[in-house]
Structure formats: structure tokens, C-alpha cells
Amino acid sequence: MKKLGWRAGIIFGAIGLSLLLMFWTSAEQRGRGQILNLNLGLDLRGGSHLVLEVVTDDALTGECDTLAGRLSRQLKEKNVPYESVRREGTQTVIIAGLPPDRAAEAKDIAGEYAGNLWTISSASAGQLDVKMTPRLARELERQAVSQTLTTIRNRIDQFGVAEPSIQEQGGIGDAASRIVLQLPGVEDPSRVKDIIQTQARLEWKEMTYPPGVPEGGFVAPVTKEQLASMYGGKIPEDTEGYPYPPGGHGSRGETTWWPLKRVSGIAGNDLRSARRGQDRMGRPAVDFELSPDAGRRFEQITRQNVGKIMAIVLDGKVISAPVIRGVIPNGNGIIEGGFTKEEAEDLSLKLRSGALPARVNIAEERTVGPSLGRDSIKSGVAAALLGFAAVMIFMLVYYRASGINATVALLVNVILLLGAMSWLHATLTLPGIAGLILTVGMSVDSNVLIFERIREELGLGKTVRSAIDAGFGRVWWTIVDTHVTTLASAFFLFMYGTGPVRGFAVTLIIGLLASVFTAVFVSRFIYDLVLSGRTKVEKLSI
């Protein structure tokens, strides 16, 4: 009886803990009418499934623009004259208009700041081409996907989506560079897509004043056709036109263009925090704070540009083009753009979570309605109950009283499975319910092996106790073998599968481990408990 005591403690302790984990629901789950403490997948709860494709070329152009800005500042500090420092394509920075006698000095400066991951060559007299190596390009592409995944996860977490699934799919160079998102319970997919897709690359750019207009003079945005004529028919190489979209603060219902420097004085990755605030008129705006280093640079830039226009550019579009009225210390400021309250909140969220290093395009989108999810739950639960009932009836008819043993072990298996999923915060999907049903079959299969072996031992004339000992002892390695092979398959499904496939694998793995415990430990305990008070047992109902 002592042996039965500690085994009973283990079994009933595991059952009690599993039941506690299963029914300990959160306030949010109770509000949804959910009885069990289980994370429901997209196909059961409803929501959005998105496959995003990362445009990794943007990361390469961003690195080139950053290097161009550094080289431009260093050439100015060293008093090396040049015509322009600009990016060409996605992997090259060109320094043009160098005096021939200063080209070697400029090459040394470029080598110092570019490092050995860039190659520097003299394409012609007075011009240097700084090109990134294939190794750097591959590393930047890999980092772009990884950083994009992290930034999107930060945005989704701040937006408040419960139990999202966000993971990378594939690798660089194939139909790859993709990120798969499953967002259960999302009620406004369009807003979530906007938050995910917006690059949130914030830049402060200086105005390029046209010939004949003194710096600090009046310049208004113009149409795209008028942009080149402002500069005598050709826009300077270090200048680019940036659109001022219709509906923007101060726009007149049409897209106009500002001539701004290509190289940014301050970029979005210099931000330390952003939050929704108000402008002087009480309208929604975004308060921002720069990092200490960027704050010092911003103070210097504003000191050099007092009285001049400095545009605030978000994702390549001008949202505000204020005149710098005075030096702005400490790197604190406000972004005004005629925002609504929701737009200001979303913009501050995007800026806080960091800029995406590259654009993302939606390659695939599926939306599952909550009503369809409820229908899936009803169908899945009905299938599981019918399957359980059919197995139970078969075991009771074929194995008689021993069928009760198998049924109890099977019920314990399901309780342990659901308890473990609650503890691990695993997500239950529709394929996961299929995995649960398959687990029922695997668990019964173990009992069938044990019971058939006991029947054989009884047929050889052994006593009931000896037949039970032999049945469990000799079938042990067979059970282990069958479960290990299935576990290996489920493990690879979990490692390389996505979404619902992983849900199926998780349920199957937990169920198989519980099956070994119940088939060998629980079933043997039930036999020992029934036979413990009897001195002589001549027959076994099996």
C-alpha cells in the first residue's frame, strides 16, 4: 500500500494541478466567454493572417545615405572642397567635383569612415566611387529582416494585440525575406496594416535655396514641373524634391514639392522617445525627444539655420516645413501636421518603436471572422467528443472491465494535455484539435498493446498478477519505440512548420508525452489498486 500511496499522490497531484491551470482564466478570457485558460489561434478566435515581404534594397540605400552624410560632414570639417556627395543606385556613394590635388586626401577620409567593407576607386579625375562589398550587402539584408521583425513585434505589442504570432519565413534571396503575422482578435485590420507597413523614417532636412533667393528668403512649395525651373532647368545633385501631400497642414488640396538636401541632418534612429501632445492651438501633435548626441547636433544645426526652412520628412513626404526661429536646445521639439487624435497616437507609437530599416509589402492576407472561429470550435469539440466516445465504447465492449482502465487513463491524458498547454501558454488551433484527437488514438494504441500482451500471458497459464507484470514489462520498449518515432516527426513539424502546422505539432508532442505516462504509470496503478485488497485473483476481465 505504501507504493500505491506515493503513486496516487503523483497522479492526483498532476490531475489537480492540470485542472487548476485549465480553469484559471484571466478577466479578458472571461469577458470573451472563454471557459478554459487556453490561447486560441487565429482559426478559432478570428483575426488577420498577413505575410509581409521585406524590401531589403531599402536597407542598402539607407546605409549609403548614412555614409554619404558622414563623408559630407567630414569633408567640410577638413576643408576639402567638393561638388556633391550622393548615393547612386543601392550600393554606391559618389564623391564628385574634387580638386585633383585633394583627391588623395578625400580618399583617405573615405577609407577612414567607410572601413574595409567598402571599396574605394577613382572612376575619373575628381571623382571617387565608394561601393559596398557583397559581404556587407548580404549582412545588411539579413539585419534588415531581423530588425524589421523586432520593430513590428514592438509595434504590435504596443498596439495591444493579444497573443500574436510573428516569425520569419525563408531566407535572403528567395521568396524569402518574409515575415508571417497571425493577429488573433483584431477588429480593425486596416489600422493594424497601416501601423505595420509605415516605415516611420523621420528626417529633418535643410532647404536648398534656389539661385537668386537669399538663404532665409521666402520659398514656397511648387508643382513638380516647376521644381527644375527654379534651378535653371537642372536640380542640384545633392538636392531632391519631396512631396507635400494633399491634406497636409498648410496644403491647398494638391501635391506640391519642396527642394531639400538629400542628406539628413537628423534621422529617425536619433529619437529617444515620442508621445502624443498638443500644439499651441490645442490640436493633436507629437512631442519628441532626441538622444543626447543627436540633441547636440540638432542644437548646432538649428543655430546654423536660424531664419531658414527645415522640413520634417516622414517616409519621404513632408509633413511640416517650419522656419527655425531660434536655437532649439536639449533636442526637444514638436511635430505639427494637422493630425487627428488617432493619427497622432499612431505616429508616436511608430516613432517610439523605431523606424523600419526597409519597406514591407503585404504579399498575402487572410481574414477570419469571429463567427467562423466559433463554428470551428464547435465542430472541433464535437469531433473530439465523438471520437472519444467511439473509442471508449470500443474499449468497453472489446476489453470489458479493463476497458474502464483504458478510458480512465485516456481521460487523464486529455486533462494533462490541456493543463500542460495552459501552463506553456501554447496556442490551440484547429489542427491542434486534430492533434488532440490523434493523441487519443495513440494513447489507446498503447493500452491495446498492453492488454493484448496480458491476454497472451494469461493464455500461457500464468496467474493474473504475473500476466500483468509481464504485460507492462515486455511492452515497455515497444511503446517507447512507437512514441519516439512519432515524436521525431512532430519535432520536425514544429521546427520547420508555420502557424497551424506548429499548433498541430505542439499538441501532438505534449499528448504523446502524456500518453506514455498514462498508459504505463496510470493504467498500472489502476490494476494494482483493484487487486491490492484481494489475496488470490483467479480471473481478470479483459
N, C-alpha and C positions, 0 to 999 in steps of 0.2 A: 504493500500500500504506500510505502514511502516513495517508491519510484513513480507511482501514479500521482502522488501529491505534487511533486515538482513539475511533472509534465502537464498536469492540469493547470498549474499556475502560469506556465508559459503560454499555453493555448488560450486560456480565458483572458490572460493579460493582453495578448496580441489582439484578440477579438474586441475587448473593451476599448483599447487604445484606437483601433481602427474605426469603431463606431463613433467615438468621440471626435476624431478628425473628420469623419464624413459629415457629421451633422452640426459641426461648429461653424456656422455660416456667418459671413460679415453682414453689416447693415445694408450694403449695396446689393448683395445677393438676395437678402430677404426682400428688399424693395422690388427686385425683379421677379419675385415669387419663386425663387430657387430654393429647393429643399436641401440638396446636398452641397457640400463645400467642394465643388469641382469647377475648374476653369473650363468654360465651354468654348469650343473652337468656332471659327467663322461659319462653318456649315451648319452649326447647331444654334448659334446665337444671332446670326445675321451680321452684316458689316461689309467691308470692302477688301478685295484682294487686288493688289497692284504689283506689277512687275516694272521696275524702273531701269532705264538704261543710262549709264553714266557717260557723258561726252568727255572722254579723257583728254581730248585735244585742248580743252579749256585750261586744264592744269598746266600744260606745256606753255600755252600763250601767257598764262598768269606768271609763270616763273621767268619768262623772257621779259615781261613788263617790269617785274620787280628788279631784275638785273639791270634793265635799261635805266630805271630810276636811280639806282645806286651809282652806276657809271656816270650818269649825267651830273649828279651832285659831286662826285669825286673829281671829275674833270674841271668843274667850276672852282672847287677848293684849291686845286693845283694850278689854276690859271692856264689851263690848256685850252686854247680856242678850238671850237668845232662848230659845224653847221647844224647837226642833229644827231640824236641817239634814238633809234627807233627799232621796233620789232618788225621783222619781215617773215611772214609765214608763221609757223607754230614753234620753230626750234632755233631761230637765228635772231641775233641782235646786231644791228649795223651802226657803226660809228662813222659818220660821213663828214666831209669838209675839214679834215685835219691838216694843218700845215705840214709839209713833208719833213721839216726838221724837228717836229714834235711828235711824229707818228710813233717812234720807238718808245718815247715816254708814255704815250697813251696806251701802247701795247703792254707795258709793264703794269700800269694801273689796272688794265682789264684783267691781266693774268693774276694780279693780287686778289681781286674781288670775285673773279669767276672761278678760280681754282682749277684743279686738274680734271674736273668733269665737263669742262668746256674746251673746245679747240679754237684757237685764235689764228687767223690768217689775214694777209693783206691782199684783198681782192683787186685793188687798184691803188694808185697814188692817192694818199689822203683818205683812204677808207679801210676800216678794219671790220672783218666779219667774225663774230663770236657765236659759235654754234655748239649746242649741247651734244654730248656723246649719246650713242644708243643706250648705253648702260643707265645714264641719268634719265633718259626719256622713259625707259621701262620702269624705273623706280618711282618716277613721278606719277605714272599711270596707276601703278599699284597703290601708292599712297592716296591718290585721288579717290579711288573706290573705297578704301578703308576709311578715309576721313569723311567722305560723303555718308557712309553708313553710320558712323558715330554721330555726325551732325543731325541726320534725320532722326536717329534714335533720341537725341536730346530734345528735338522739337516735338516729337510725338509724346515724349514723357511730360513735357511742359504743357502740351495741349490737353493732356488728361485722358488719353485713350487707355482703357484698362486692358491688361494682358496682351499687348501687341506682339506679333512675331515679325522680327526684322532680321534678315540674313542675306549674305552674299550668295550669288549663284554663278557658277562658272569662273573663268579666269580672264586675264587680259588677252585680247587679241581674237577671241572667238565671239560667239553670240553672247557673250560674256560681258564682263563689266556690268553685270546686272544685280539688282537688289530686289528681293521679294519681300513685300509687306502684306501682312494679314492684320486687319484692324477690326476686331470684333466690336459690335455695338455702335459703330459710327453712324450718326444720324444726319450729318451734313458732309457728304463725301467731297463736294466741290471746295469747301473751305479747307479741308484737310489736304486736298491735292494742291491747293494754292500754297499752303504752308510748306509742303514737302518740295514743290518744284521751284519756288522762288529762291534764287541763288543768294539773295541778301548780301551782295557785294557792294558795300557802301564806300564811296570815294569822295574826297574833296579835291576839286580840280581848279587850277588857275585859268583865268580867261586869257586868250591870245588876242590882243588888241590889234585891229586891222591897221594898215598903213594910213597915216593921216589922222588917226584918232589917238590922242594922248592917253597914256596909261592912267586910268581913273576917270576917263571921259565916259560919256553915255554910249552904251551899246545895247541894242535890243535884239532879241532872237529874230531870225529871219526864216524864210522858206528855204528848202534845200537847194532850189535853183539859184537863189540869191547868195548862198553861202560862199561859193567860189569867187563870185564877182566882188565880194568885199575885199579880196586879196589880189585883185588884178587878174583873176582867171585861174589861179592855182593856189590851193590851200597849202600852207607850210607843212613840211614833212612831220614836224613834231606836234601838229595840231590835227584834231579830228572833230567832226560835227556830232553833237549829242542831242537827241530829240527831247523836246519839251512836250509831252503828250497832251492831247485834249483832255480837259477836265482837271489838269494840274492847277495848283494855286497860281493865279495870275494869268492863265492861258485864256485864249479867246475862242475856244471851240475848235481849234485847228492845231496840227502838229507844227511846231517851229523848232529851229535848231540853234544851238549855242556853239561857237567855236572855242574849244577848250584844249588845254595841254593833254597829250596822250598819257604822260607820266603823272601819277597821282602823288600829291604831297602827303596825304594821309589816306590809308586804306582801311577796310572793314576789320581786318585782323588786328588793328591797333585799338579796337574798342575794348573796354573793360566791363562796362555794363550799359544797359539801355532799359528804359521803362516808360510807360505812358504818362504823359503830363499834360500841361496846358500852355498855350501861347499867351501873349499879352491881352488878347481879346477873349480869353477863356475857351478857345476852341481846342479840340484834341490835338496833341503834338507828341513828340518823342524826345525825352530828355536823355542825353548820353554823357558818358564819362570815358575819357581815353586813358590808356595806360600811362604811367609816369614818363616813359621815354617819348611816347607819341605826344603827350601833353606839352613837353618841352619843345618838340618840333613844331607843334601846332601854334604855340605862342610865337615862335620865331617866324613861321610862315605868315601869321596874321600881322605881325609887326612890319614885315616887308611888303604887305599888300593892303595897308590901310587906305581906304578910299577906292579900292578896286573890287571887282566882282570875283567871288569864289563860289563856284557852283557845287551843290551837293548832288551827287550822282548815285542812283540806286539801280543796279543791274543794267547799266548802260543808258539809263534815262534820267534826265534832270528833273528832280522833284522840287528844287528850290535854288534860286540864284541870287543870294543876298549880297549886298555891298558890305565889306568889312569896315565897320565904323570905328573900331578901336582894337587894341591888342586884347586877345582873349586868353587870359591866364588859366592855369590849372587843368586845361583840357576838358572843361565842362561846357556843354552847349545844348542847343535845342534844334530839332529838325521840324520845320513847318512845311506842310504840304496840302492843306485843305483836307485833312483826314477825317473820316468818321471815327467814332469811339472804337468800333471793332477793328478798323484798319490800323489805327494807332497801336492797339493792343497786339495785333498780329505782327506788325512791323517790329515792335520792341521785342517780341518773342523770337522772331527770326534773327535779329541782331544779337540778342543775348546768347543764343545757341551757336552762333558763329556762322560765317559765310560758307556756302558750299564751294569747294575748290573747282567744281565743274557743274555745268548744267545737267539736269536729269530730264529725260523724256519718258513718258508713260508708254511702254511697249505693249502692255496687256492690262486690262481692267475687268474685274468681275464684281458685281454687287449681289449680295444675298440678302433678301428681305427677312425681317424677324419672323414673319408668319411662316415662311418656308422653313426657317430654322426650327420653329415649334413643331411643324409637321414631321421634320426629320427626327426630332427627339421622340415623338410619339411612335413613329414607325420603327425606330431603332430599339426602343424599350419593348415594344410589342414583340419584335423578332427575338430579342434576348429572352423574354419570359416564355415564349412558346418553345424556343429551343431548350431552355432549362426544364420546362415541364415534360417535353418529349423524352429527354434523356432520363429524367427522374422516373417516369413511368416504365421505360425500358429496363432500367436497373432493378426496379422493384419486382417486375414480372420475371425477369430472367434470373436474378440472383436472390430473390425472395428477401429474407430478413437482412442479409448482407447488403442488399440494395439500399437499405436505410443508412448504413455506414457510409456508402459512396455518396448518397445525397447530402448527408451532413457535412462530409468533407468538401463537397462541391460548393455548398453554401458558405462555408468558412473561407474557401478560396476566393469567392467573389467579394466577401467583406474585406479580406486582407488586400485584395487588388484595389478596391475603391479607396480604402484607407491610405494605402501607400501613395496613390495618385494625389490624394488631398494633401498629404504631407510634403510631397515633392513639388506641389503646385504644377503638376503636369496638366496639359490641355487635353480635354476629351473631345475628339472629333467623331464624325460619323464612321470613318474607317476604324477609329478607336473602339467603337461599339462592336464592329466586326471582329476586331482583335479580342475583345472580351468574350464573344461567342466562341471563337476558335479556342480560347483558353479553356472554356467549359469542356470542349471536346478532348483537348489534350489531358485535362485532369481526369476525365472519365477513362481515357485510354490507359492511364497508369493504374487505376483501380481494376480495370479489366485484366491487365497483365497479372496483377497480384492475385485476384480471385481465381483466375484460371490455373495459376500455379498451385494455389491451395487445393483446388479440386483434384489436380493430378496427384498431389501428395496424399490426400485422403483416399484416392483410388488405389494407391500402393499399400494401403493398410496402416498408415501412420495415425497416431492419435491426433485429436483436434489441435491441441497446443503445439505439438511437433509440426503439424502441417502448416499452421500459421507462422511459426518461426521460420520454416523453410520457405514458405511463400514470400515473405517480406525479404528474407536474406538473399535468396537466389535471384530475385527480380531487381534488386537494388541497382546493379550496374547496367542492366538493360534500360531502366528508367533514366538513369544519368545520361546514357548514350543518346537516347532519343531527344531528351531535353537540351543537351549541349549542342547537337546539330541544328536544332530549331533556333536556339539562342544565337548561334553564329549567324544564321540568315537574318534574324531580326536585328542583330547588331549592325550589320552592313546596311540594312534598310534605314536604320536610324542615322548612320554616319553620312550616307550619300543621298538619302531621300530628302524631300522638302514637304512642308505643310502637312497635309493629311497622311502622307506615307509615313512621316515621322510619328504622327499620332498613333497610327496602327502599330508601329514598331515598339513604341513606349508601352502601350497596353499589353502587347504580347510578351515583352521581356518581363515585366512585373508579374504578369499572370503565370508565366512558366516557372518563375522562382517560387511563387506561392503554391503552385501545383505540386512541386517536389515536396514542400513542407507538409501540405495537407495529405497527399497520397501516402507518404511514408510515416510521418510523425502522428498526424491526427487520426488516420484510419487505424494504425496500430494501437493507439491509445484507446480508441472506442472498443476494439476487440478485447484488449486487456481489462478494460473497465467492466465489460459484460461478463467476462469469465473469472473475474477476481474473487467473487463470493461463492464460487462453485468448486468443490473438491474434485469431482470427477465429471468430465464432459465427454459424452459419447457421440453426440451428433452436432453438426453445425449447419444452420440454414444458409446454404449458398448455392 
